[in-house]
Amino acid sequence: MERELEELKVELLKLQAKQITGEKADKDSLEALERDLEDMIKRRVKTVSGDEAVKILSELIGED
């Protein structure tokens, strides 16, 4: 389950990256996104429960 959540987080960041490239993005924003992806892949981030993941993702897409 935790591995699946990590994969979902990476996919979400990739989707966000695609949206950023369509807009004007400054170099610092792209570098920060790269660091976030790297941290996700190297597991340097905390894991969350399934319920917490749903809450976070719902907030990100604007569903309360």
Backbone as a chain_set.jsonl record, in Angstrom:
{"seq": "MERELEELKVELLKLQAKQITGEKADKDSLEALERDLEDMIKRRVKTVSGDEAVKILSELIGED", "coords": {"N": [[0.831, -1.197, 0.0], [1.914, 1.259, 0.85], [3.906, 1.608, -1.064], [2.372, 1.9, -3.357], [1.133, 4.34, -2.775], [3.356, 6.015, -2.804], [4.017, 5.823, -5.503], [1.74, 7.018, -6.603], [2.055, 9.621, -5.643], [4.37, 10.386, -7.026], [3.394, 10.256, -9.648], [1.452, 12.284, -9.501], [3.082, 14.526, -9.103], [4.433, 14.469, -11.536], [2.326, 15.028, -13.288], [1.743, 17.609, -12.438], [4.096, 18.802, -13.219], [3.893, 18.664, -15.993], [1.841, 20.493, -16.402], [3.073, 22.805, -15.567], [5.086, 23.161, -17.495], [3.596, 23.983, -19.628], [2.933, 26.502, -18.971], [4.451, 29.696, -18.207], [7.303, 29.072, -16.607], [9.592, 29.659, -14.036], [13.137, 29.18, -13.637], [13.842, 28.464, -10.99], [11.483, 27.314, -9.959], [11.228, 25.014, -11.539], [13.567, 23.674, -10.813], [13.031, 23.205, -8.107], [10.866, 21.467, -8.33], [12.142, 19.312, -9.572], [13.857, 18.537, -7.481], [11.938, 17.743, -5.594], [10.788, 15.527, -6.914], [13.03, 13.874, -7.049], [13.508, 13.436, -4.312], [11.192, 12.02, -3.699], [11.535, 9.689, -5.226], [13.859, 8.654, -4.093], [12.958, 8.105, -1.632], [13.053, 9.958, 0.505], [11.137, 11.222, 1.839], [8.354, 11.589, 4.08], [5.991, 8.984, 4.774], [2.457, 8.577, 4.379], [-0.765, 7.737, 5.731], [-3.392, 5.889, 4.061], [-5.878, 7.228, 4.286], [-5.016, 9.811, 4.911], [-3.63, 10.392, 2.578], [-5.707, 10.47, 0.699], [-7.078, 12.702, 1.662], [-5.138, 14.735, 1.302], [-4.741, 14.644, -1.508], [-7.331, 15.262, -2.349], [-7.559, 17.892, -1.441], [-5.604, 19.062, -3.047], [-6.75, 18.891, -5.573], [-8.942, 20.373, -5.23], [-11.3, 19.425, -4.073], [-13.36, 19.241, -1.365]], "CA": [[0.0, 0.0, 0.0], [2.779, 2.438, 0.917], [4.582, 1.738, -2.358], [1.375, 2.439, -4.281], [0.969, 5.758, -2.456], [4.545, 6.703, -3.302], [3.879, 5.893, -6.954], [0.713, 8.027, -6.882], [2.656, 10.936, -5.399], [5.265, 10.672, -8.148], [2.549, 10.54, -10.806], [0.852, 13.596, -9.296], [4.12, 15.521, -9.37], [4.68, 14.479, -12.981], [1.211, 15.759, -13.896], [1.951, 19.02, -12.126], [5.217, 19.253, -14.046], [3.383, 18.866, -17.348], [1.08, 21.736, -16.395], [4.03, 23.907, -15.422], [5.794, 23.402, -18.745], [2.681, 24.684, -20.511], [2.898, 27.885, -18.514], [5.786, 30.254, -18.031], [7.844, 28.642, -15.318], [10.951, 30.134, -13.851], [14.134, 28.144, -13.399], [13.782, 28.03, -9.595], [10.329, 26.425, -9.793], [11.546, 23.736, -12.161], [14.578, 23.017, -9.981], [12.35, 22.738, -6.896], [10.089, 20.298, -8.721], [13.11, 18.234, -9.767], [14.282, 18.087, -6.148], [10.811, 17.018, -5.0], [10.701, 14.224, -7.567], [14.195, 13.103, -6.618], [13.26, 13.029, -2.929], [10.161, 10.984, -3.733], [12.112, 8.468, -5.768], [14.852, 8.149, -3.142], [12.237, 7.859, -0.371], [13.478, 10.877, 1.558], [9.942, 11.919, 2.306], [7.566, 10.766, 4.999], [4.835, 8.309, 4.198], [1.206, 8.91, 5.045], [-1.785, 6.691, 5.657], [-4.287, 5.992, 2.914], [-6.858, 8.285, 4.549], [-4.324, 11.097, 4.806], [-3.331, 10.593, 1.158], [-6.961, 10.884, 0.057], [-7.332, 14.075, 2.107], [-4.167, 15.618, 0.642], [-5.039, 14.698, -2.938], [-8.598, 15.985, -2.508], [-7.26, 19.316, -1.275], [-4.842, 19.509, -4.21], [-7.613, 19.047, -6.748], [-10.008, 21.303, -4.891], [-12.508, 18.776, -3.564], [-13.324, 19.217, 0.107]], "C": [[0.871, 1.256, 0.0], [3.478, 2.679, -0.414], [3.618, 2.342, -3.384], [1.154, 3.927, -4.035], [2.155, 6.565, -2.958], [4.456, 6.873, -4.819], [2.835, 6.932, -7.354], [1.259, 9.436, -6.686], [3.561, 11.339, -6.555], [4.45, 11.018, -9.384], [1.901, 11.918, -10.701], [1.865, 14.699, -9.58], [4.442, 15.603, -10.858], [3.576, 15.246, -13.706], [1.342, 17.254, -13.648], [3.074, 19.584, -12.984], [4.758, 19.514, -15.474], [2.599, 20.17, -17.441], [2.018, 22.931, -16.321], [4.709, 24.204, -16.744], [4.908, 24.124, -19.75], [2.563, 26.156, -20.164], [4.319, 28.413, -18.491], [6.272, 29.877, -16.646], [9.278, 29.143, -15.194], [11.861, 28.967, -13.481], [14.059, 27.601, -11.972], [12.633, 27.058, -9.351], [10.615, 25.043, -10.37], [12.587, 22.968, -11.353], [13.95, 22.463, -8.704], [11.533, 21.484, -7.197], [11.0, 19.093, -8.931], [13.566, 17.661, -8.433], [13.175, 17.278, -5.475], [10.674, 15.62, -5.598], [11.84, 13.315, -7.121], [14.008, 12.584, -5.192], [12.221, 11.914, -2.866], [10.766, 9.65, -4.159], [13.087, 7.84, -4.777], [14.268, 7.93, -1.752], [12.747, 8.714, 0.784], [12.307, 11.698, 2.076], [9.17, 10.998, 3.234], [6.424, 10.097, 4.249], [3.601, 8.69, 5.005], [0.241, 7.744, 4.898], [-2.642, 6.9, 4.407], [-5.307, 7.102, 3.08], [-6.23, 9.665, 4.398], [-4.005, 11.412, 3.344], [-4.57, 11.073, 0.41], [-7.267, 12.335, 0.405], [-6.419, 15.057, 1.376], [-4.493, 15.763, -0.837], [-6.34, 15.443, -3.211], [-8.388, 17.487, -2.383], [-6.527, 19.859, -2.496], [-5.721, 19.725, -5.433], [-8.852, 19.878, -6.45], [-11.313, 20.686, -4.448], [-12.405, 18.701, -2.059], [-14.218, 18.174, 0.677]], "O": [[0.612, 2.2, -0.746], [3.626, 3.824, -0.843], [4.008, 3.194, -4.183], [1.005, 4.695, -4.985], [1.986, 7.669, -3.477], [4.779, 7.934, -5.352], [3.022, 7.651, -8.335], [0.96, 10.338, -7.469], [3.53, 12.482, -7.011], [4.776, 11.969, -10.094], [1.811, 12.641, -11.693], [1.538, 15.694, -10.227], [4.696, 16.688, -11.38], [3.849, 16.018, -14.624], [1.086, 18.066, -14.537], [3.0, 20.73, -13.426], [5.192, 20.483, -16.098], [2.683, 20.875, -18.447], [1.769, 23.958, -16.952], [4.895, 25.369, -17.092], [5.416, 24.81, -20.637], [2.135, 26.962, -20.991], [5.274, 27.672, -18.725], [5.716, 30.312, -15.637], [10.067, 29.055, -16.135], [11.396, 27.906, -13.065], [14.199, 26.395, -11.768], [12.792, 26.084, -8.616], [10.283, 24.026, -9.761], [12.498, 21.747, -11.225], [14.301, 21.367, -8.267], [11.515, 20.547, -6.4], [10.67, 17.981, -8.518], [13.654, 16.444, -8.272], [13.443, 16.247, -4.857], [10.468, 14.646, -4.874], [11.634, 12.133, -6.849], [14.315, 11.428, -4.902], [12.351, 10.978, -2.077], [10.536, 8.618, -3.529], [13.13, 6.617, -4.642], [14.991, 7.609, -0.809], [12.858, 8.236, 1.913], [12.494, 12.753, 2.683], [9.316, 9.777, 3.179], [5.959, 10.59, 3.221], [3.7, 9.078, 6.169], [0.419, 6.878, 4.042], [-2.608, 7.962, 3.785], [-5.582, 7.842, 2.135], [-6.835, 10.574, 3.829], [-4.099, 12.564, 2.92], [-4.487, 11.979, -0.419], [-7.672, 13.111, -0.461], [-6.877, 16.091, 0.889], [-4.521, 16.876, -1.363], [-6.442, 16.175, -4.196], [-8.974, 18.264, -3.136], [-6.789, 20.979, -2.934], [-5.474, 20.627, -6.233], [-9.708, 20.063, -7.315], [-12.342, 21.361, -4.447], [-11.442, 18.143, -1.534], [-14.298, 18.028, 1.897]]}, "num_chains": 1, "name": "protein.A"}
